[in-house]
Amino acid sequence: QLDQSLRWNPLRRQYLLLLLVLWIQ
């Protein structure tokens, strides 16, 4: 479970970052 969490963390961060960028524009 921990391994999966660490694996998904970066993707989740990029996804949130993308939403933020789209929201700002």
N, C-alpha and C positions, 0 to 999 in steps of 0.2 A: 504493500500500500504506500509506504513511504517513497519507494523508488518511483512509482507512478506519479506521485505528487510532485516530486522534483522534476520529472520529465514534462509534466503538463504546465508547470509554473511559467517557463519562458514563453510558451505559446499563448498562455492566458495574458501575460504582460503585453505581448505584441498586439494582441487583439484589443485590449483596453487602450493601448496607445493609438491604434488605428482609429478607434471610435472617437477618441479625444481630438485627433487631427481633423477628422471629418466634421466634428461638431464645431470646431473653431472656424473652419472655412466658410 
